[in-house]
């Protein structure tokens, strides 16, 4: 009886893991193919505010503004607004040097954090559409022409573009991040076509100003905005042809810090909007939230359950002993990848195990931070300027 129970726990854990990484993607891709939700696009030229939020970005902000000034869009229809969250370096001075080109500075005093700075800057913005950007992100020149046509559909409240990570030095962490992001991009495409995005890339997403809703300081704004808009009956859609480029993190510690912050904020957002996890209230959007976020963040518990139950079964079964050995080999590969990372060695063999374990350790740390009530409002730049 005990052995049957342990087997049930093991196979149950594997089943949920399979659903998270393969079953849900297959489900959402099937729905996007069998029951696609079309977006009625048209060529429109609304006024646009490009809102660049920054804190101590003196090394990046000039290149970012120059990149933005080169966008292919009528100059009289664009407002470039840099929101500086109490920067203490030369960021504000550099922004002011572009005043003759029409670039505006919104100075937020008191270091209130990215989300509150965005909230206050949106109030000052004049555009019908607000395009949110980061100081380290470079846009393709046609990004607005690719992004804006979806706003011709009145049911669309947010349009997110495609972030392409670049990793010139081909670091272990960078390679893992690019592989992970390619997988996420495929999911975003299917979710957009079957229902709605549940999150955007924070460096490239546009929102109708009339539909924008101020968010609390600790919110992961590029995640929460999609849920707030869905409450209003508005979809968030993905436009893969609208592209931007950003460097990956090169160090595991930087990637870990970034992922812990984002996941911790997302836990808070899910808790604050837990009513949206009810399919009877929000339909398939709830399935997306549960499958793509909640269950994804439960993966560390599932992995631990599968490992422990497998270890117990391996004692008396050659079959389960082989499976246990494979699990152990996977985690050893991640460990060796980490050792190579510490010594600055480049490898492709251990990249995926390393990044997979790193991401799940980040989920554990973020969960305990959430339980302790730790919140992120202020942020520090992590990626270096180009």
Steps between C-alpha positions, in 0.01 A plus 500: 500500500778745597689420181189568290455835677859602433463399135185710481686801638789448257289457188266778608794739535630403156154544351469856628856580386413364155188716491691814599773469238327306220131440565403864550701618196330231290160607634549869432648435155203279412256770607689767307470284188145370545343810655720801424393844619576731213622858537349755260804698388507823301755768421453769764723787612405592857708726719753294695693569817814290529555476873853401601531430871850535641705502816870588477530409132769747398679225310197406291256789474668698219514197268140417590376849415695505174347163408151632582549817292574281196164320510306511175189694607376859448698719740195710586323186621773390743572619851819365659470515877778377728381430854793519739433343839720723714816427302816614677742476207506695170184340360286816532775724362540278194124494438483881520771523233247354254237763575557667163389173339174508694600251770333571834615414851261401777693512825350283775632608837543269795592171325152349506569209265437414138126436517406818688734701276320358198161577655591864554668537162193365319298784652738744329499316167307646207487199268191292434727196519771459764796287396700381802872448457821444694820699468705202385263385225550580133204502259477411134424817301161366382385394848208746515372409155496135610359562847221753447267341236355263763361801688250543216318215674305659785518178703879533524638692797866399485737390225830339597800464273767232479813531707807345340782435743853539368804335655815608312737319736290180499494460877346195669227708664434698184459182294258361757303824513464510121377140488250568778379819332453327164271250676312786670459681168331196347259488796425872470411454134254221576348671807444819303320313223289280728399753767728777627854553615543474876823698495708720273870568460557804720729662246248499211127523559244764414175583680207727424543797734123509559512140626814529711443444870755609765657206682634458852873551556598132535318387184674328211341753268561321170329190643219665694394737221361210296276384785377853574410548134330160481279605790389790278416262216815585303746252353877517501650370176844406377654649187817300423598727208547793738848424629750636746842387614662476840813342642459196722647486846848348495522389862284239674474727805353784292252269327400352836447845651285608206288185502447507877377859478261431211360177649455655844306789345293255297407302812368825649306581183346152486396525865353847455304374200426146615137532391629493140625144560139383495406367152133569577589868524769553238470195277809380317698798631491326840636182342788705356578656838487167682696305239759754388564667835364327810586143405830611347599646835397175671753305292768496776256319732411256225868436424575435867200268534600307189861469616422382853225256398722368220782446751272295723385289207854452366595291804290205385458554126768502224259695277461781751871482581580588138256793506650619829848483350386712206354759736820508704706536181290799394558683829870410493517653152349819639754497783791456260358778285498725806862411581603581143306826526690594816828440319398694191494194274272485196306182432186392316467156660378621840323821399140379507525306829675800658238751388209270586625451855586869535149601397339261746725602789394857423135391533569352846680812623227725359226296664654534844554871443132527412401311817715736708331798342817627331417724207691661216427858402836660423723328246862505399629473140652154445593471135786708372463757226580402145 
